[in-house]
Amino acid sequence: MTRDRNQLSALIKQWAQSHSANWQIDNPDLTDQGMQSASHALDWVLKQGYANLDLLSLLNILEKFLQNKKNQGATDGMFCKNCKQFISFAEPNQPDGSLICYTCRQNPYI
């Protein structure tokens, strides 16, 4: 995979994961197989009625990515409120505007 394709893959997987915090649909594979796995998991989440597909949020994420590529700026992201790890392309997922990463949400005792 090229670097751009890898980054776009990560963006899409992050967007897919944002549709349901109850299911892990991210796949770290750096091949198209990871995208296929994320696609199948997102299909299941949608068919079960756990989430609705929000293409506008995907468009917003991809637009930010392209703007950063043009500006040669740093990638967007946030630091987890609990473990302080930087998560690329992350957006707030808490009512106070902070981020709690997937690992900390699944196992808050780490």
C-alpha positions as CSV (number, residue, x, y, z in Angstrom):
1,M,0.0,0.0,0.0
2,T,1.1,3.5,-0.7
3,R,1.3,5.9,2.3
4,D,-1.7,7.9,1.1
5,R,-3.7,4.7,0.6
6,N,-2.7,3.5,4.1
7,Q,-3.8,6.9,5.6
8,L,-7.1,6.9,3.7
9,S,-7.6,3.3,4.9
10,A,-7.0,4.4,8.5
11,L,-9.5,7.3,8.1
12,I,-12.2,5.1,6.7
13,K,-11.7,2.4,9.4
14,Q,-11.8,5.1,12.1
15,W,-15.0,6.5,10.6
16,A,-16.6,3.1,10.5
17,Q,-15.7,2.5,14.1
18,S,-17.3,5.7,15.1
19,H,-20.7,4.3,14.1
20,S,-20.8,1.9,17.1
21,A,-18.6,1.9,20.2
22,N,-20.0,-1.6,21.1
23,W,-18.3,-3.4,18.2
24,Q,-14.6,-3.3,17.2
25,I,-14.7,-3.0,13.4
26,D,-11.2,-1.6,13.0
27,N,-8.7,-4.0,11.5
28,P,-4.9,-3.1,11.6
29,D,-4.0,-5.0,8.5
30,L,-2.1,-2.8,6.1
31,T,-3.7,-4.5,3.1
32,D,-7.0,-4.3,1.4
33,Q,-8.0,-7.3,3.5
34,G,-8.3,-5.0,6.5
35,M,-10.7,-2.7,4.6
36,Q,-12.8,-5.7,3.6
37,S,-13.0,-6.9,7.2
38,A,-14.0,-3.4,8.4
39,S,-16.6,-3.3,5.6
40,H,-18.1,-6.6,6.6
41,A,-18.3,-5.5,10.2
42,L,-19.8,-2.2,9.4
43,D,-22.4,-3.9,7.2
44,W,-23.3,-6.1,10.1
45,V,-23.6,-3.1,12.5
46,L,-25.9,-1.3,10.0
47,K,-28.1,-4.4,9.2
48,Q,-28.6,-5.0,12.9
49,G,-29.8,-1.5,13.3
50,Y,-27.1,-0.4,15.7
51,A,-26.1,2.6,13.6
52,N,-27.0,4.6,10.5
53,L,-24.5,5.4,7.7
54,D,-23.3,9.0,7.9
55,L,-21.5,9.7,4.7
56,L,-21.4,13.5,5.5
57,S,-19.0,12.7,8.4
58,L,-16.8,10.6,6.1
59,L,-16.8,13.5,3.6
60,N,-15.7,15.9,6.4
61,I,-12.9,13.6,7.5
62,L,-11.6,13.1,3.9
63,E,-11.8,16.9,3.3
64,K,-9.7,17.6,6.4
65,F,-7.2,14.9,5.2
66,L,-6.9,16.6,1.7
67,Q,-6.5,20.0,3.3
68,N,-3.7,18.8,5.5
69,K,-2.0,17.1,2.5
70,K,-2.2,20.4,0.6
71,N,-0.9,22.4,3.5
72,Q,1.7,19.8,4.4
73,G,0.5,20.2,7.9
74,A,0.4,17.7,10.7
75,T,-2.4,15.2,10.8
76,D,-5.3,15.9,13.0
77,G,-5.9,13.9,16.1
78,M,-6.4,14.1,19.9
79,F,-4.8,12.8,23.1
80,C,-6.8,10.2,25.1
81,K,-8.1,11.7,28.4
82,N,-7.1,8.5,30.3
83,C,-3.9,7.1,28.8
84,K,-2.6,10.3,27.2
85,Q,-1.8,8.5,24.0
86,F,-2.1,10.5,20.7
87,I,-4.7,9.0,18.3
88,S,-4.4,10.2,14.7
89,F,-7.6,11.5,13.1
90,A,-9.5,11.2,16.4
91,E,-12.5,13.3,17.2
92,P,-14.1,14.0,20.6
93,N,-16.3,11.2,21.8
94,Q,-17.2,12.5,25.3
95,P,-19.8,15.2,26.3
96,D,-17.1,17.5,27.5
97,G,-15.3,17.5,24.1
98,S,-12.5,15.1,25.2
99,L,-11.5,11.8,23.8
100,I,-11.4,8.4,25.5
101,C,-9.7,5.9,23.1
102,Y,-11.1,2.5,22.2
103,T,-8.7,0.7,24.5
104,C,-9.6,2.8,27.5
105,R,-13.4,2.4,26.8
106,Q,-13.1,-1.3,26.6
107,N,-10.8,-1.7,29.6
108,P,-11.0,1.3,31.9
109,Y,-8.7,-0.4,34.4
110,I,-5.5,-0.1,32.3
